[in-house]
Amino acid sequence: MVVDQLNPAPGKDVDIDRLFQALADTTRRDILARVTAGEYSVSGLAALYAMSFAAVQKHVAVLERASLVTKEKRGREQIVRGNHDGLQKARHLLDQFEMIWRQRASRIADILAEDDERDLP
């Protein structure tokens, strides 16, 4: 089973779930793209979306809990930046899935090649 092959460390499932739940929302992915390219204040982000400041603040909090962004207080502003390490966690997990599926595809190709060799006179 694919899940068994990944062998996440104890307690890491929660982190992975938070990560992908955060990425599941279009607005959060857009916020993440913006703050990965450059820092924004929460109020600056809120000005970009047709939703309340509180709603944007909640989206940022979800991204922060998932370790995809960091916040820093600068005066009265909360400055949001992308967190490269959080994105690397997602990339690492997806790379593991890709490796598993490439191995499976390779094994299928090997089986088909064996069948072709048996069919030859």
Phi and psi restraints in degrees (range 20) as a CNS / XPLOR table:
assign (resid 1 and name C) (resid 2 and name N)
       (resid 2 and name CA) (resid 2 and name C) 1.0 -58.8 20.0 2
assign (resid 2 and name N) (resid 2 and name CA)
       (resid 2 and name C) (resid 3 and name N) 1.0 -43.2 20.0 2
assign (resid 2 and name C) (resid 3 and name N)
       (resid 3 and name CA) (resid 3 and name C) 1.0 -59.1 20.0 2
assign (resid 3 and name N) (resid 3 and name CA)
       (resid 3 and name C) (resid 4 and name N) 1.0 -40.8 20.0 2
assign (resid 3 and name C) (resid 4 and name N)
       (resid 4 and name CA) (resid 4 and name C) 1.0 -64.7 20.0 2
assign (resid 4 and name N) (resid 4 and name CA)
       (resid 4 and name C) (resid 5 and name N) 1.0 -32.7 20.0 2
assign (resid 4 and name C) (resid 5 and name N)
       (resid 5 and name CA) (resid 5 and name C) 1.0 -72.4 20.0 2
assign (resid 5 and name N) (resid 5 and name CA)
       (resid 5 and name C) (resid 6 and name N) 1.0 -24.8 20.0 2
assign (resid 5 and name C) (resid 6 and name N)
       (resid 6 and name CA) (resid 6 and name C) 1.0 -78.8 20.0 2
assign (resid 6 and name N) (resid 6 and name CA)
       (resid 6 and name C) (resid 7 and name N) 1.0 -30.0 20.0 2
assign (resid 6 and name C) (resid 7 and name N)
       (resid 7 and name CA) (resid 7 and name C) 1.0 43.1 20.0 2
assign (resid 7 and name N) (resid 7 and name CA)
       (resid 7 and name C) (resid 8 and name N) 1.0 63.8 20.0 2
assign (resid 7 and name C) (resid 8 and name N)
       (resid 8 and name CA) (resid 8 and name C) 1.0 -66.5 20.0 2
assign (resid 8 and name N) (resid 8 and name CA)
       (resid 8 and name C) (resid 9 and name N) 1.0 149.3 20.0 2
assign (resid 8 and name C) (resid 9 and name N)
       (resid 9 and name CA) (resid 9 and name C) 1.0 -65.7 20.0 2
assign (resid 9 and name N) (resid 9 and name CA)
       (resid 9 and name C) (resid 10 and name N) 1.0 151.4 20.0 2
assign (resid 9 and name C) (resid 10 and name N)
       (resid 10 and name CA) (resid 10 and name C) 1.0 -53.9 20.0 2
assign (resid 10 and name N) (resid 10 and name CA)
       (resid 10 and name C) (resid 11 and name N) 1.0 133.7 20.0 2
assign (resid 10 and name C) (resid 11 and name N)
       (resid 11 and name CA) (resid 11 and name C) 1.0 86.5 20.0 2
assign (resid 11 and name N) (resid 11 and name CA)
       (resid 11 and name C) (resid 12 and name N) 1.0 -11.9 20.0 2
assign (resid 11 and name C) (resid 12 and name N)
       (resid 12 and name CA) (resid 12 and name C) 1.0 -77.9 20.0 2
assign (resid 12 and name N) (resid 12 and name CA)
       (resid 12 and name C) (resid 13 and name N) 1.0 -23.1 20.0 2
assign (resid 12 and name C) (resid 13 and name N)
       (resid 13 and name CA) (resid 13 and name C) 1.0 -56.6 20.0 2
assign (resid 13 and name N) (resid 13 and name CA)
       (resid 13 and name C) (resid 14 and name N) 1.0 -39.5 20.0 2
assign (resid 13 and name C) (resid 14 and name N)
       (resid 14 and name CA) (resid 14 and name C) 1.0 -62.7 20.0 2
assign (resid 14 and name N) (resid 14 and name CA)
       (resid 14 and name C) (resid 15 and name N) 1.0 -44.4 20.0 2
assign (resid 14 and name C) (resid 15 and name N)
       (resid 15 and name CA) (resid 15 and name C) 1.0 -62.2 20.0 2
assign (resid 15 and name N) (resid 15 and name CA)
       (resid 15 and name C) (resid 16 and name N) 1.0 -43.3 20.0 2
assign (resid 15 and name C) (resid 16 and name N)
       (resid 16 and name CA) (resid 16 and name C) 1.0 -65.3 20.0 2
assign (resid 16 and name N) (resid 16 and name CA)
       (resid 16 and name C) (resid 17 and name N) 1.0 -41.8 20.0 2
assign (resid 16 and name C) (resid 17 and name N)
       (resid 17 and name CA) (resid 17 and name C) 1.0 -61.2 20.0 2
assign (resid 17 and name N) (resid 17 and name CA)
       (resid 17 and name C) (resid 18 and name N) 1.0 -45.3 20.0 2
assign (resid 17 and name C) (resid 18 and name N)
       (resid 18 and name CA) (resid 18 and name C) 1.0 -60.2 20.0 2
assign (resid 18 and name N) (resid 18 and name CA)
       (resid 18 and name C) (resid 19 and name N) 1.0 -42.1 20.0 2
assign (resid 18 and name C) (resid 19 and name N)
       (resid 19 and name CA) (resid 19 and name C) 1.0 -59.9 20.0 2
assign (resid 19 and name N) (resid 19 and name CA)
       (resid 19 and name C) (resid 20 and name N) 1.0 -52.1 20.0 2
assign (resid 19 and name C) (resid 20 and name N)
       (resid 20 and name CA) (resid 20 and name C) 1.0 -76.5 20.0 2
assign (resid 20 and name N) (resid 20 and name CA)
       (resid 20 and name C) (resid 21 and name N) 1.0 -27.4 20.0 2
assign (resid 20 and name C) (resid 21 and name N)
       (resid 21 and name CA) (resid 21 and name C) 1.0 -65.8 20.0 2
assign (resid 21 and name N) (resid 21 and name CA)
       (resid 21 and name C) (resid 22 and name N) 1.0 -39.2 20.0 2
assign (resid 21 and name C) (resid 22 and name N)
       (resid 22 and name CA) (resid 22 and name C) 1.0 -64.4 20.0 2
assign (resid 22 and name N) (resid 22 and name CA)
       (resid 22 and name C) (resid 23 and name N) 1.0 -40.5 20.0 2
assign (resid 22 and name C) (resid 23 and name N)
       (resid 23 and name CA) (resid 23 and name C) 1.0 -76.4 20.0 2
assign (resid 23 and name N) (resid 23 and name CA)
       (resid 23 and name C) (resid 24 and name N) 1.0 -11.3 20.0 2
assign (resid 23 and name C) (resid 24 and name N)
       (resid 24 and name CA) (resid 24 and name C) 1.0 -74.5 20.0 2
assign (resid 24 and name N) (resid 24 and name CA)
       (resid 24 and name C) (resid 25 and name N) 1.0 -12.2 20.0 2
assign (resid 24 and name C) (resid 25 and name N)
       (resid 25 and name CA) (resid 25 and name C) 1.0 -104.1 20.0 2
assign (resid 25 and name N) (resid 25 and name CA)
       (resid 25 and name C) (resid 26 and name N) 1.0 132.5 20.0 2
assign (resid 25 and name C) (resid 26 and name N)
       (resid 26 and name CA) (resid 26 and name C) 1.0 -59.3 20.0 2
assign (resid 26 and name N) (resid 26 and name CA)
       (resid 26 and name C) (resid 27 and name N) 1.0 -45.4 20.0 2
assign (resid 26 and name C) (resid 27 and name N)
       (resid 27 and name CA) (resid 27 and name C) 1.0 -63.1 20.0 2
assign (resid 27 and name N) (resid 27 and name CA)
       (resid 27 and name C) (resid 28 and name N) 1.0 -42.8 20.0 2
assign (resid 27 and name C) (resid 28 and name N)
       (resid 28 and name CA) (resid 28 and name C) 1.0 -65.1 20.0 2
assign (resid 28 and name N) (resid 28 and name CA)
       (resid 28 and name C) (resid 29 and name N) 1.0 -38.9 20.0 2
assign (resid 28 and name C) (resid 29 and name N)
       (resid 29 and name CA) (resid 29 and name C) 1.0 -63.7 20.0 2
assign (resid 29 and name N) (resid 29 and name CA)
       (resid 29 and name C) (resid 30 and name N) 1.0 -37.3 20.0 2
assign (resid 29 and name C) (resid 30 and name N)
       (resid 30 and name CA) (resid 30 and name C) 1.0 -67.2 20.0 2
assign (resid 30 and name N) (resid 30 and name CA)
       (resid 30 and name C) (resid 31 and name N) 1.0 -44.2 20.0 2
assign (resid 30 and name C) (resid 31 and name N)
       (resid 31 and name CA) (resid 31 and name C) 1.0 -59.0 20.0 2
assign (resid 31 and name N) (resid 31 and name CA)
       (resid 31 and name C) (resid 32 and name N) 1.0 -45.5 20.0 2
assign (resid 31 and name C) (resid 32 and name N)
       (resid 32 and name CA) (resid 32 and name C) 1.0 -60.4 20.0 2
assign (resid 32 and name N) (resid 32 and name CA)
       (resid 32 and name C) (resid 33 and name N) 1.0 -43.1 20.0 2
assign (resid 32 and name C) (resid 33 and name N)
       (resid 33 and name CA) (resid 33 and name C) 1.0 -61.0 20.0 2
assign (resid 33 and name N) (resid 33 and name CA)
       (resid 33 and name C) (resid 34 and name N) 1.0 -41.9 20.0 2
assign (resid 33 and name C) (resid 34 and name N)
       (resid 34 and name CA) (resid 34 and name C) 1.0 -65.7 20.0 2
assign (resid 34 and name N) (resid 34 and name CA)
       (resid 34 and name C) (resid 35 and name N) 1.0 -47.1 20.0 2
assign (resid 34 and name C) (resid 35 and name N)
       (resid 35 and name CA) (resid 35 and name C) 1.0 -78.6 20.0 2
assign (resid 35 and name N) (resid 35 and name CA)
       (resid 35 and name C) (resid 36 and name N) 1.0 -13.8 20.0 2
assign (resid 35 and name C) (resid 36 and name N)
       (resid 36 and name CA) (resid 36 and name C) 1.0 -75.3 20.0 2
assign (resid 36 and name N) (resid 36 and name CA)
       (resid 36 and name C) (resid 37 and name N) 1.0 -33.5 20.0 2
assign (resid 36 and name C) (resid 37 and name N)
       (resid 37 and name CA) (resid 37 and name C) 1.0 -78.4 20.0 2
assign (resid 37 and name N) (resid 37 and name CA)
       (resid 37 and name C) (resid 38 and name N) 1.0 -28.7 20.0 2
assign (resid 37 and name C) (resid 38 and name N)
       (resid 38 and name CA) (resid 38 and name C) 1.0 -174.1 20.0 2
assign (resid 38 and name N) (resid 38 and name CA)
       (resid 38 and name C) (resid 39 and name N) 1.0 160.7 20.0 2
assign (resid 38 and name C) (resid 39 and name N)
       (resid 39 and name CA) (resid 39 and name C) 1.0 -79.8 20.0 2
assign (resid 39 and name N) (resid 39 and name CA)
       (resid 39 and name C) (resid 40 and name N) 1.0 149.8 20.0 2
assign (resid 39 and name C) (resid 40 and name N)
       (resid 40 and name CA) (resid 40 and name C) 1.0 -136.5 20.0 2
assign (resid 40 and name N) (resid 40 and name CA)
       (resid 40 and name C) (resid 41 and name N) 1.0 150.1 20.0 2
assign (resid 40 and name C) (resid 41 and name N)
       (resid 41 and name CA) (resid 41 and name C) 1.0 -81.6 20.0 2
assign (resid 41 and name N) (resid 41 and name CA)
       (resid 41 and name C) (resid 42 and name N) 1.0 158.0 20.0 2
assign (resid 41 and name C) (resid 42 and name N)
       (resid 42 and name CA) (resid 42 and name C) 1.0 -61.2 20.0 2
assign (resid 42 and name N) (resid 42 and name CA)
       (resid 42 and name C) (resid 43 and name N) 1.0 -40.4 20.0 2
assign (resid 42 and name C) (resid 43 and name N)
       (resid 43 and name CA) (resid 43 and name C) 1.0 -66.5 20.0 2
assign (resid 43 and name N) (resid 43 and name CA)
       (resid 43 and name C) (resid 44 and name N) 1.0 -35.0 20.0 2
assign (resid 43 and name C) (resid 44 and name N)
       (resid 44 and name CA) (resid 44 and name C) 1.0 -64.3 20.0 2
assign (resid 44 and name N) (resid 44 and name CA)
       (resid 44 and name C) (resid 45 and name N) 1.0 -39.8 20.0 2
assign (resid 44 and name C) (resid 45 and name N)
       (resid 45 and name CA) (resid 45 and name C) 1.0 -65.6 20.0 2
assign (resid 45 and name N) (resid 45 and name CA)
       (resid 45 and name C) (resid 46 and name N) 1.0 -43.3 20.0 2
assign (resid 45 and name C) (resid 46 and name N)
       (resid 46 and name CA) (resid 46 and name C) 1.0 -59.7 20.0 2
assign (resid 46 and name N) (resid 46 and name CA)
       (resid 46 and name C) (resid 47 and name N) 1.0 -32.7 20.0 2
assign (resid 46 and name C) (resid 47 and name N)
       (resid 47 and name CA) (resid 47 and name C) 1.0 -67.9 20.0 2
assign (resid 47 and name N) (resid 47 and name CA)
       (resid 47 and name C) (resid 48 and name N) 1.0 -18.5 20.0 2
assign (resid 47 and name C) (resid 48 and name N)
       (resid 48 and name CA) (resid 48 and name C) 1.0 -87.4 20.0 2
assign (resid 48 and name N) (resid 48 and name CA)
       (resid 48 and name C) (resid 49 and name N) 1.0 -12.0 20.0 2
assign (resid 48 and name C) (resid 49 and name N)
       (resid 49 and name CA) (resid 49 and name C) 1.0 -122.9 20.0 2
assign (resid 49 and name N) (resid 49 and name CA)
       (resid 49 and name C) (resid 50 and name N) 1.0 148.7 20.0 2
assign (resid 49 and name C) (resid 50 and name N)
       (resid 50 and name CA) (resid 50 and name C) 1.0 -85.1 20.0 2
assign (resid 50 and name N) (resid 50 and name CA)
       (resid 50 and name C) (resid 51 and name N) 1.0 61.6 20.0 2
assign (resid 50 and name C) (resid 51 and name N)
       (resid 51 and name CA) (resid 51 and name C) 1.0 -152.8 20.0 2
assign (resid 51 and name N) (resid 51 and name CA)
       (resid 51 and name C) (resid 52 and name N) 1.0 169.2 20.0 2
assign (resid 51 and name C) (resid 52 and name N)
       (resid 52 and name CA) (resid 52 and name C) 1.0 -70.7 20.0 2
assign (resid 52 and name N) (resid 52 and name CA)
       (resid 52 and name C) (resid 53 and name N) 1.0 160.0 20.0 2
assign (resid 52 and name C) (resid 53 and name N)
       (resid 53 and name CA) (resid 53 and name C) 1.0 -57.0 20.0 2
assign (resid 53 and name N) (resid 53 and name CA)
       (resid 53 and name C) (resid 54 and name N) 1.0 -43.0 20.0 2
assign (resid 53 and name C) (resid 54 and name N)
       (resid 54 and name CA) (resid 54 and name C) 1.0 -61.4 20.0 2
assign (resid 54 and name N) (resid 54 and name CA)
       (resid 54 and name C) (resid 55 and name N) 1.0 -38.4 20.0 2
assign (resid 54 and name C) (resid 55 and name N)
       (resid 55 and name CA) (resid 55 and name C) 1.0 -66.1 20.0 2
assign (resid 55 and name N) (resid 55 and name CA)
       (resid 55 and name C) (resid 56 and name N) 1.0 -42.8 20.0 2
assign (resid 55 and name C) (resid 56 and name N)
       (resid 56 and name CA) (resid 56 and name C) 1.0 -65.3 20.0 2
assign (resid 56 and name N) (resid 56 and name CA)
       (resid 56 and name C) (resid 57 and name N) 1.0 -40.6 20.0 2
assign (resid 56 and name C) (resid 57 and name N)
       (resid 57 and name CA) (resid 57 and name C) 1.0 -59.5 20.0 2
assign (resid 57 and name N) (resid 57 and name CA)
       (resid 57 and name C) (resid 58 and name N) 1.0 -39.5 20.0 2
assign (resid 57 and name C) (resid 58 and name N)
       (resid 58 and name CA) (resid 58 and name C) 1.0 -66.9 20.0 2
assign (resid 58 and name N) (resid 58 and name CA)
       (resid 58 and name C) (resid 59 and name N) 1.0 -40.6 20.0 2
assign (resid 58 and name C) (resid 59 and name N)
       (resid 59 and name CA) (resid 59 and name C) 1.0 -61.2 20.0 2
assign (resid 59 and name N) (resid 59 and name CA)
       (resid 59 and name C) (resid 60 and name N) 1.0 -43.4 20.0 2
assign (resid 59 and name C) (resid 60 and name N)
       (resid 60 and name CA) (resid 60 and name C) 1.0 -62.9 20.0 2
assign (resid 60 and name N) (resid 60 and name CA)
       (resid 60 and name C) (resid 61 and name N) 1.0 -39.2 20.0 2
assign (resid 60 and name C) (resid 61 and name N)
       (resid 61 and name CA) (resid 61 and name C) 1.0 -63.4 20.0 2
assign (resid 61 and name N) (resid 61 and name CA)
       (resid 61 and name C) (resid 62 and name N) 1.0 -39.5 20.0 2
assign (resid 61 and name C) (resid 62 and name N)
       (resid 62 and name CA) (resid 62 and name C) 1.0 -63.6 20.0 2
assign (resid 62 and name N) (resid 62 and name CA)
       (resid 62 and name C) (resid 63 and name N) 1.0 -43.7 20.0 2
assign (resid 62 and name C) (resid 63 and name N)
       (resid 63 and name CA) (resid 63 and name C) 1.0 -64.0 20.0 2
assign (resid 63 and name N) (resid 63 and name CA)
       (resid 63 and name C) (resid 64 and name N) 1.0 -37.2 20.0 2
assign (resid 63 and name C) (resid 64 and name N)
       (resid 64 and name CA) (resid 64 and name C) 1.0 -68.2 20.0 2
assign (resid 64 and name N) (resid 64 and name CA)
       (resid 64 and name C) (resid 65 and name N) 1.0 -43.3 20.0 2
assign (resid 64 and name C) (resid 65 and name N)
       (resid 65 and name CA) (resid 65 and name C) 1.0 -61.9 20.0 2
assign (resid 65 and name N) (resid 65 and name CA)
       (resid 65 and name C) (resid 66 and name N) 1.0 -29.8 20.0 2
assign (resid 65 and name C) (resid 66 and name N)
       (resid 66 and name CA) (resid 66 and name C) 1.0 -85.4 20.0 2
assign (resid 66 and name N) (resid 66 and name CA)
       (resid 66 and name C) (resid 67 and name N) 1.0 3.3 20.0 2
assign (resid 66 and name C) (resid 67 and name N)
       (resid 67 and name CA) (resid 67 and name C) 1.0 62.6 20.0 2
assign (resid 67 and name N) (resid 67 and name CA)
       (resid 67 and name C) (resid 68 and name N) 1.0 27.3 20.0 2
assign (resid 67 and name C) (resid 68 and name N)
       (resid 68 and name CA) (resid 68 and name C) 1.0 -91.5 20.0 2
assign (resid 68 and name N) (resid 68 and name CA)
       (resid 68 and name C) (resid 69 and name N) 1.0 -22.5 20.0 2
assign (resid 68 and name C) (resid 69 and name N)
       (resid 69 and name CA) (resid 69 and name C) 1.0 -136.3 20.0 2
assign (resid 69 and name N) (resid 69 and name CA)
       (resid 69 and name C) (resid 70 and name N) 1.0 160.9 20.0 2
assign (resid 69 and name C) (resid 70 and name N)
       (resid 70 and name CA) (resid 70 and name C) 1.0 -123.3 20.0 2
assign (resid 70 and name N) (resid 70 and name CA)
       (resid 70 and name C) (resid 71 and name N) 1.0 152.4 20.0 2
assign (resid 70 and name C) (resid 71 and name N)
       (resid 71 and name CA) (resid 71 and name C) 1.0 -119.9 20.0 2
assign (resid 71 and name N) (resid 71 and name CA)
       (resid 71 and name C) (resid 72 and name N) 1.0 145.1 20.0 2
assign (resid 71 and name C) (resid 72 and name N)
       (resid 72 and name CA) (resid 72 and name C) 1.0 -135.7 20.0 2
assign (resid 72 and name N) (resid 72 and name CA)
       (resid 72 and name C) (resid 73 and name N) 1.0 131.0 20.0 2
assign (resid 72 and name C) (resid 73 and name N)
       (resid 73 and name CA) (resid 73 and name C) 1.0 -79.2 20.0 2
assign (resid 73 and name N) (resid 73 and name CA)
       (resid 73 and name C) (resid 74 and name N) 1.0 125.3 20.0 2
assign (resid 73 and name C) (resid 74 and name N)
       (resid 74 and name CA) (resid 74 and name C) 1.0 -130.4 20.0 2
assign (resid 74 and name N) (resid 74 and name CA)
       (resid 74 and name C) (resid 75 and name N) 1.0 99.9 20.0 2
assign (resid 74 and name C) (resid 75 and name N)
       (resid 75 and name CA) (resid 75 and name C) 1.0 66.0 20.0 2
assign (resid 75 and name N) (resid 75 and name CA)
       (resid 75 and name C) (resid 76 and name N) 1.0 -126.0 20.0 2
assign (resid 75 and name C) (resid 76 and name N)
       (resid 76 and name CA) (resid 76 and name C) 1.0 -93.0 20.0 2
assign (resid 76 and name N) (resid 76 and name CA)
       (resid 76 and name C) (resid 77 and name N) 1.0 -2.8 20.0 2
assign (resid 76 and name C) (resid 77 and name N)
       (resid 77 and name CA) (resid 77 and name C) 1.0 -97.1 20.0 2
assign (resid 77 and name N) (resid 77 and name CA)
       (resid 77 and name C) (resid 78 and name N) 1.0 149.0 20.0 2
assign (resid 77 and name C) (resid 78 and name N)
       (resid 78 and name CA) (resid 78 and name C) 1.0 -104.1 20.0 2
assign (resid 78 and name N) (resid 78 and name CA)
       (resid 78 and name C) (resid 79 and name N) 1.0 114.5 20.0 2
assign (resid 78 and name C) (resid 79 and name N)
       (resid 79 and name CA) (resid 79 and name C) 1.0 -93.9 20.0 2
assign (resid 79 and name N) (resid 79 and name CA)
       (resid 79 and name C) (resid 80 and name N) 1.0 130.4 20.0 2
assign (resid 79 and name C) (resid 80 and name N)
       (resid 80 and name CA) (resid 80 and name C) 1.0 -111.0 20.0 2
assign (resid 80 and name N) (resid 80 and name CA)
       (resid 80 and name C) (resid 81 and name N) 1.0 133.1 20.0 2
assign (resid 80 and name C) (resid 81 and name N)
       (resid 81 and name CA) (resid 81 and name C) 1.0 -132.4 20.0 2
assign (resid 81 and name N) (resid 81 and name CA)
       (resid 81 and name C) (resid 82 and name N) 1.0 151.3 20.0 2
assign (resid 81 and name C) (resid 82 and name N)
       (resid 82 and name CA) (resid 82 and name C) 1.0 -69.3 20.0 2
assign (resid 82 and name N) (resid 82 and name CA)
       (resid 82 and name C) (resid 83 and name N) 1.0 146.4 20.0 2
assign (resid 82 and name C) (resid 83 and name N)
       (resid 83 and name CA) (resid 83 and name C) 1.0 -109.8 20.0 2
assign (resid 83 and name N) (resid 83 and name CA)
       (resid 83 and name C) (resid 84 and name N) 1.0 106.2 20.0 2
assign (resid 83 and name C) (resid 84 and name N)
       (resid 84 and name CA) (resid 84 and name C) 1.0 -57.3 20.0 2
assign (resid 84 and name N) (resid 84 and name CA)
       (resid 84 and name C) (resid 85 and name N) 1.0 -38.8 20.0 2
assign (resid 84 and name C) (resid 85 and name N)
       (resid 85 and name CA) (resid 85 and name C) 1.0 -61.2 20.0 2
assign (resid 85 and name N) (resid 85 and name CA)
       (resid 85 and name C) (resid 86 and name N) 1.0 -39.7 20.0 2
assign (resid 85 and name C) (resid 86 and name N)
       (resid 86 and name CA) (resid 86 and name C) 1.0 -64.3 20.0 2
assign (resid 86 and name N) (resid 86 and name CA)
       (resid 86 and name C) (resid 87 and name N) 1.0 -41.7 20.0 2
assign (resid 86 and name C) (resid 87 and name N)
       (resid 87 and name CA) (resid 87 and name C) 1.0 -66.0 20.0 2
assign (resid 87 and name N) (resid 87 and name CA)
       (resid 87 and name C) (resid 88 and name N) 1.0 -34.4 20.0 2
assign (resid 87 and name C) (resid 88 and name N)
       (resid 88 and name CA) (resid 88 and name C) 1.0 -65.1 20.0 2
assign (resid 88 and name N) (resid 88 and name CA)
       (resid 88 and name C) (resid 89 and name N) 1.0 -33.6 20.0 2
assign (resid 88 and name C) (resid 89 and name N)
       (resid 89 and name CA) (resid 89 and name C) 1.0 -62.3 20.0 2
assign (resid 89 and name N) (resid 89 and name CA)
       (resid 89 and name C) (resid 90 and name N) 1.0 -44.4 20.0 2
assign (resid 89 and name C) (resid 90 and name N)
       (resid 90 and name CA) (resid 90 and name C) 1.0 -64.0 20.0 2
assign (resid 90 and name N) (resid 90 and name CA)
       (resid 90 and name C) (resid 91 and name N) 1.0 -44.9 20.0 2
assign (resid 90 and name C) (resid 91 and name N)
       (resid 91 and name CA) (resid 91 and name C) 1.0 -60.9 20.0 2
assign (resid 91 and name N) (resid 91 and name CA)
       (resid 91 and name C) (resid 92 and name N) 1.0 -42.7 20.0 2
assign (resid 91 and name C) (resid 92 and name N)
       (resid 92 and name CA) (resid 92 and name C) 1.0 -61.4 20.0 2
assign (resid 92 and name N) (resid 92 and name CA)
       (resid 92 and name C) (resid 93 and name N) 1.0 -44.8 20.0 2
assign (resid 92 and name C) (resid 93 and name N)
       (resid 93 and name CA) (resid 93 and name C) 1.0 -64.5 20.0 2
assign (resid 93 and name N) (resid 93 and name CA)
       (resid 93 and name C) (resid 94 and name N) 1.0 -43.6 20.0 2
assign (resid 93 and name C) (resid 94 and name N)
       (resid 94 and name CA) (resid 94 and name C) 1.0 -65.6 20.0 2
assign (resid 94 and name N) (resid 94 and name CA)
       (resid 94 and name C) (resid 95 and name N) 1.0 -34.9 20.0 2
assign (resid 94 and name C) (resid 95 and name N)
       (resid 95 and name CA) (resid 95 and name C) 1.0 -62.1 20.0 2
assign (resid 95 and name N) (resid 95 and name CA)
       (resid 95 and name C) (resid 96 and name N) 1.0 -38.9 20.0 2
assign (resid 95 and name C) (resid 96 and name N)
       (resid 96 and name CA) (resid 96 and name C) 1.0 -63.3 20.0 2
assign (resid 96 and name N) (resid 96 and name CA)
       (resid 96 and name C) (resid 97 and name N) 1.0 -42.9 20.0 2
assign (resid 96 and name C) (resid 97 and name N)
       (resid 97 and name CA) (resid 97 and name C) 1.0 -62.8 20.0 2
assign (resid 97 and name N) (resid 97 and name CA)
       (resid 97 and name C) (resid 98 and name N) 1.0 -42.7 20.0 2
assign (resid 97 and name C) (resid 98 and name N)
       (resid 98 and name CA) (resid 98 and name C) 1.0 -60.7 20.0 2
assign (resid 98 and name N) (resid 98 and name CA)
       (resid 98 and name C) (resid 99 and name N) 1.0 -43.3 20.0 2
assign (resid 98 and name C) (resid 99 and name N)
       (resid 99 and name CA) (resid 99 and name C) 1.0 -60.1 20.0 2
assign (resid 99 and name N) (resid 99 and name CA)
       (resid 99 and name C) (resid 100 and name N) 1.0 -43.2 20.0 2
assign (resid 99 and name C) (resid 100 and name N)
       (resid 100 and name CA) (resid 100 and name C) 1.0 -61.3 20.0 2
assign (resid 100 and name N) (resid 100 and name CA)
       (resid 100 and name C) (resid 101 and name N) 1.0 -46.2 20.0 2
assign (resid 100 and name C) (resid 101 and name N)
       (resid 101 and name CA) (resid 101 and name C) 1.0 -70.5 20.0 2
assign (resid 101 and name N) (resid 101 and name CA)
       (resid 101 and name C) (resid 102 and name N) 1.0 -33.6 20.0 2
assign (resid 101 and name C) (resid 102 and name N)
       (resid 102 and name CA) (resid 102 and name C) 1.0 -65.6 20.0 2
assign (resid 102 and name N) (resid 102 and name CA)
       (resid 102 and name C) (resid 103 and name N) 1.0 -39.9 20.0 2
assign (resid 102 and name C) (resid 103 and name N)
       (resid 103 and name CA) (resid 103 and name C) 1.0 -62.9 20.0 2
assign (resid 103 and name N) (resid 103 and name CA)
       (resid 103 and name C) (resid 104 and name N) 1.0 -42.1 20.0 2
assign (resid 103 and name C) (resid 104 and name N)
       (resid 104 and name CA) (resid 104 and name C) 1.0 -63.9 20.0 2
assign (resid 104 and name N) (resid 104 and name CA)
       (resid 104 and name C) (resid 105 and name N) 1.0 -44.5 20.0 2
assign (resid 104 and name C) (resid 105 and name N)
       (resid 105 and name CA) (resid 105 and name C) 1.0 -63.1 20.0 2
assign (resid 105 and name N) (resid 105 and name CA)
       (resid 105 and name C) (resid 106 and name N) 1.0 -39.3 20.0 2
assign (resid 105 and name C) (resid 106 and name N)
       (resid 106 and name CA) (resid 106 and name C) 1.0 -64.3 20.0 2
assign (resid 106 and name N) (resid 106 and name CA)
       (resid 106 and name C) (resid 107 and name N) 1.0 -41.7 20.0 2
assign (resid 106 and name C) (resid 107 and name N)
       (resid 107 and name CA) (resid 107 and name C) 1.0 -64.7 20.0 2
assign (resid 107 and name N) (resid 107 and name CA)
       (resid 107 and name C) (resid 108 and name N) 1.0 -40.4 20.0 2
assign (resid 107 and name C) (resid 108 and name N)
       (resid 108 and name CA) (resid 108 and name C) 1.0 -62.4 20.0 2
assign (resid 108 and name N) (resid 108 and name CA)
       (resid 108 and name C) (resid 109 and name N) 1.0 -42.7 20.0 2
assign (resid 108 and name C) (resid 109 and name N)
       (resid 109 and name CA) (resid 109 and name C) 1.0 -61.3 20.0 2
assign (resid 109 and name N) (resid 109 and name CA)
       (resid 109 and name C) (resid 110 and name N) 1.0 -41.2 20.0 2
assign (resid 109 and name C) (resid 110 and name N)
       (resid 110 and name CA) (resid 110 and name C) 1.0 -62.4 20.0 2
assign (resid 110 and name N) (resid 110 and name CA)
       (resid 110 and name C) (resid 111 and name N) 1.0 -43.4 20.0 2
assign (resid 110 and name C) (resid 111 and name N)
       (resid 111 and name CA) (resid 111 and name C) 1.0 -63.5 20.0 2
assign (resid 111 and name N) (resid 111 and name CA)
       (resid 111 and name C) (resid 112 and name N) 1.0 -43.2 20.0 2
assign (resid 111 and name C) (resid 112 and name N)
       (resid 112 and name CA) (resid 112 and name C) 1.0 -64.7 20.0 2
assign (resid 112 and name N) (resid 112 and name CA)
       (resid 112 and name C) (resid 113 and name N) 1.0 -39.0 20.0 2
assign (resid 112 and name C) (resid 113 and name N)
       (resid 113 and name CA) (resid 113 and name C) 1.0 -65.1 20.0 2
assign (resid 113 and name N) (resid 113 and name CA)
       (resid 113 and name C) (resid 114 and name N) 1.0 -39.6 20.0 2
assign (resid 113 and name C) (resid 114 and name N)
       (resid 114 and name CA) (resid 114 and name C) 1.0 -62.6 20.0 2
assign (resid 114 and name N) (resid 114 and name CA)
       (resid 114 and name C) (resid 115 and name N) 1.0 -41.6 20.0 2
assign (resid 114 and name C) (resid 115 and name N)
       (resid 115 and name CA) (resid 115 and name C) 1.0 -64.3 20.0 2
assign (resid 115 and name N) (resid 115 and name CA)
       (resid 115 and name C) (resid 116 and name N) 1.0 -40.5 20.0 2
assign (resid 115 and name C) (resid 116 and name N)
       (resid 116 and name CA) (resid 116 and name C) 1.0 -62.6 20.0 2
assign (resid 116 and name N) (resid 116 and name CA)
       (resid 116 and name C) (resid 117 and name N) 1.0 -41.0 20.0 2
assign (resid 116 and name C) (resid 117 and name N)
       (resid 117 and name CA) (resid 117 and name C) 1.0 -65.1 20.0 2
assign (resid 117 and name N) (resid 117 and name CA)
       (resid 117 and name C) (resid 118 and name N) 1.0 -36.5 20.0 2
assign (resid 117 and name C) (resid 118 and name N)
       (resid 118 and name CA) (resid 118 and name C) 1.0 -70.0 20.0 2
assign (resid 118 and name N) (resid 118 and name CA)
       (resid 118 and name C) (resid 119 and name N) 1.0 -30.4 20.0 2
assign (resid 118 and name C) (resid 119 and name N)
       (resid 119 and name CA) (resid 119 and name C) 1.0 -78.5 20.0 2
assign (resid 119 and name N) (resid 119 and name CA)
       (resid 119 and name C) (resid 120 and name N) 1.0 -15.1 20.0 2
assign (resid 119 and name C) (resid 120 and name N)
       (resid 120 and name CA) (resid 120 and name C) 1.0 -75.0 20.0 2
assign (resid 120 and name N) (resid 120 and name CA)
       (resid 120 and name C) (resid 121 and name N) 1.0 142.7 20.0 2
